[in-house]
Amino acid sequence: MKKKIVTLFLALGMTAASMTGCGGASSDSSSVANVSAASANTAADIVIVDDSKEKYDPSENVTIMDYHDAKVTDAEKHEVTDEEAKTFAEQNRELTEVTDENATVEDGDTVNIDFAGKMNGEAFDGGTAQGYELVIGSGSFIEGFEDGLIGAKKGETRTLELTFPENYNEDLAGKDVEFEVTINSISRAEGELTDEDIEAARAELEEQNELYQKQNTCGEIWEQIENSAKIKAYPKSYIDGFSAEYKSYYTDASEEEVRDYAANVAKNALIVDVMQKEMDIKEDTDEYKKALADIMEQYGITSEEELKKQFGEMNAHYFVIQTIIFDRIYEEMK
């Protein structure tokens, strides 16, 4: 089975809140950012220069647009409503597990459950899980599931006979299903929600909205820069280096797959090289140290060496530099 790596500086495949400095770094280091169709090269399409024998200067081989000329969609800023802040505060309150053996599930409780769903007596994909944390009343499950657990005690198993909505996926839409659900634990928040709790929630939501805006803006700009890029030749060290990092994770990848991947990633790396030089981004500055620290915090990594080990040395380097590039661009575009 293939292990997965993060293509750290292919920003376009990332979802909201998935980049540090431009939407927050992805918290799942086992996901692979998608290569955009616009950037897709094959190794057969490119000219490779052996930079161990002759000097390679990215600025002489790479031409890109001025990012100031990028067109960005004007997005209306979303104002967090009182109801949104209150709901978010409720969902994120510190929970305490209920120890009273006679306690029953109430609306708003968080329950840890095991469940197994069957349709026509047969299990179906996505219908079974163990240790699932569910907030009662959140509407996360189909109608009747959460309400069907209200009043249950810890350790109790209930059978719920439900029907999937008509607008569900085609395999399950409108189908009758039976869920067997066991309550492993019940947790709930203690005390009343305070104004301070709600305002803290509002501030967090506003920060998330800002990160989402940054991610969208940076994604739009990067796509245009990437589409504009014209590369005369690629340095062999980049193709070889990214190929080696990829193969260290995807041990059963074909040579064609490896080289195509390396060509795409090398293209982005060269764009970053050119922009780093144009923006005069240095690696011995507080700006670099802050970007590195933010990335490590987001990923729960304690050292730069661990970052390099987890993502590959070349990927880690470009992740930090591109984060700085995105931060600077976004500040200019605000």
N, C-alpha and C positions, 0 to 999 in steps of 0.2 A: 504494500500500500504506500502511495506517495505521501511523503511529509510535505507540508505546505510552508511557504515562506511569504514574507511581505515584500512586495515590490514597492519600496518606500516612496519613490518619487514619481510614480505614475499616478498623478493625482486624480485623473478623470474617472477612474473606476471606483473611487471611494464614495461612500454615502455620507450623508450629513453627520457632522461631528466625528469625522474619521481622520482628520489631519490635525496634528499639533500646529498651532500658529495659523492655521487656515481651516478651522473647524474641529480641532482637537485630534490627536493621534488615535488611531484605531486601537481600541482596547483588546482586540482579538488578534494576537500576533500569529495566529494560524491561518489568517485569511490572505488571499492574494489579490492585490489590486488589479483590475482588468486593464489590458492594453487597449487603448481606443482604436477604432477602425482607422482613424485619420493617421495614426502613427505607425500602423502595421507595416513593417518592412519584412523582407525575407533576406537571409544572409546572402542569397544569390544576387540580390539587387545592388549590393553595396561594394564600394572600393575600400580595401583595407590596406593601410600603410604599416609597415613594420617599424614602429617607433623606437625599437631598441637599436635600430641602425641609422635612422634619420630623425631629426627633430620634428616633432608634431606640435603645431600651435593651433588650438581650437579656433581662435579668432581669424585665422587664415583659411580655415576649412568649413566654418559654420556661419551661415547668414540667417538672421532672424529679424522679425519685425520689431519696431520700437513698441514696447508694451503700452506706452502712453496712447498709442493709436488704437488700442483694443476697444471694441464696443461692448459695453456691459449693460445688461438689462436692469432697468431701474426697478428695484423691489421695494414695495411699500413696507415700512417698518411696522411690525405687529406689536401692538400695545397689549401687555399682559392684563387680562381682566381680573377683577376681584375673585370671580368664581374659579378661574384657572389657577390663581395663586392658592386659594383655599383648598382646592382639590389636590394640587401638587403637594401642599403641606400635609394634608391628611395621608396621602400615599407614602410619604417619606418620614413619617414620625417614627421615633424609636419604639420598637415593639418589645413586649415582655411576654414570654410564653405563659399561658394560663395553666396553673397547677391544680386548680380545683377539679377533682374528678367528676363532679356533677355539672361542670360548666358545659354549655352548648354553644354551637356556632351561631354568631350573630352577624347581621349586616355590618360590613366594615372590617370584620376580622380578617386576619391573614391565616390561612390554613395550609399545612403541609399535607399533601395527599398522594396516594397511589391510585391510579385509575386504569382501567382496561375497557376499551370500547369494542363492541361487536355488532356487526350488521349481518343479519340472517345467520347468526350463530358463528360467524367467522370474524377474526380480528382484522382490522384495516389499518393502512398506513397512517401514522400520526395519532392513532387512537389510544395509545398506551404510554404511560410514563410512571416513574417512581420518584418520590420526593419532590413533587412539583409544588411551588409556592404560589398560591392563588389568593387574591384579594376578593372577598365576597362582596358583590355589588359593583365590581369593576367592569363587568360586561365583557370580560376576556373570553369567555366560553359561550357556546350556543345557549339560546334561551332555555331556561329551566334547569341548567346545570348548577349554577351558583345558588339559586333559590332552593334547589333540591337538597342542599347541604345544611341549610339553616335549621337549627334545632338538634343537629347531630352532636354526639359526644366524641371525645378522643377515643380512638380504637374502634369506633363503630364503622360498619360497612353498609353502604346504601346502594341499592340498585335503582338507576334512573332511566326511565324509558322516555326517550326524547326524539325529536325530528330535526334534521338539519334544515336550515332555511333554503328557500328556492334559489336564492342568489349565491349559494355556496359553490365550491368547485364542482364541476360536472359529475365527478364520480360519486359525490355524496349529496348533492343538492336534492332536497325534498325526501331523502331516505330516512326511514325509521332506524334508530340505533339504541343500543342498551349499554349503559356505562355502569360498571361496578366500581364504586369509589370508597376508599378507606381513609378515614381521618387519622393522620399520624400525630398531629399536634395542632393546637389553636394558639394564636398569638394576637395580642391587641395592644394598642397604645393606652398608656395610663394618663389620667388627668385631661384637662380641657385644652383645646387648641388655643394658643394665644395670638394676639396681634403681632408679636415679635416673630412667631413661627411663620405666619402668613407673609410678612414682609421679607423674611429670609428666603422663603420659597419664591416670592416675586423676583427678588434679586437673582436667584439662581436661574429662573426661567428666562429672564432678560439676558443673562450671560449666554445661555444656550442659544437664544435667538440670534445674538450677535455672532456667535461661532458659526451658526448655520448660514448667516448672511456672508460671512467671510469665505466659507467653503464654496458657496455658489459663485461668488465674485471671482475667487481665485481659479475655480474650475473653468469658468468662461474665458478668462484671460489666458490661462495656460493652454487651452485648446487652440486658441487663435495663434499663439506663439508657436505651438507645436506644428500646426498646419502650415505656417509660413516658413518653417525651417528648411533650408537647403544645405545639404552636407556633401561636400566634394569627396571626402575620404574619412574613414574611421580608423582610429589607432588600434593596432592589433592587441595592445595590452588591455584595452577595454573589452574587446570581444572575448579574449581569452579569460580575463578576470571574471566577467559576469557569467560566462559559460561555466567556469569552475564553481562559482558560488551556487549556480542553479543545480548543477549535477550533484553537489554535495547534499542537496535536499531531495531532488528528484532522481534517484539513482537509476530508475528504469526508463528515463526519458530518452527519446531517439536523438541522434546527432542533429538532425534537421530541426527538431523542436528546440533543442538547446541553443543552436546558433541563431534561429529566428528570435528567440527570447532575448538573447544577448544583443542582437542588432537593435531591437526596439528599446531596450533599456539603455544601451549606449547612446542612442539618439537623444534621449532625455538627459542623460548625464552630460553630453556635450553642450546642450542648450544651457544647462545649469552652469557649466564651466564658463561659457561666454558671459552669462548674466552676472556671475560672481565677479568676474574681472571688471565688467562695466560698472557694477555697483560698489566695487572696491570692498568686498566682504572679506575680512581677515579672520583667521582661525584662532588668533591669540588675543581675542577681545572679550569684553564682558558680554557683548551681544551674542557671540558664539556660545559662550559658557551658559548663558541663560537659555538659549534655544535647546542646547544639549540637556540641561537640567530638566526643562519642561518635558522633553520627550521621554527621558528616563522615568520621571515621576508618573507620566501618563501610562507607561507600560509596566510600571512596577519594577524597574530595573535599577540596580544599585551602583553600577559602575559603567564607564565607557567601554571597558573591555567586554563586559557582559553584553552590552548593546551590539558590539561588533560580532561577538560569537553568535548571538541569536539571529541577527539579520544579515550577516556578512559584512566584511570591513568596508567594501566599496559602497554597498547600499546604505550603511550607517552614515558614512561621510556625506553622501548626497542628500540623505534625509535631513540632516541638520542644515546644510547650506540652502536647500530649497525652502525649508521652513522660514529661514531669515528672508529669503527673496519674497515669499508670499506675505510675510508680515509687513515688509517695506512697501510692497505694491498696494496692499490693502489700505495702509495708512494714507498713501497718496490719493487713493481713489475715494476715500470717505468724503 
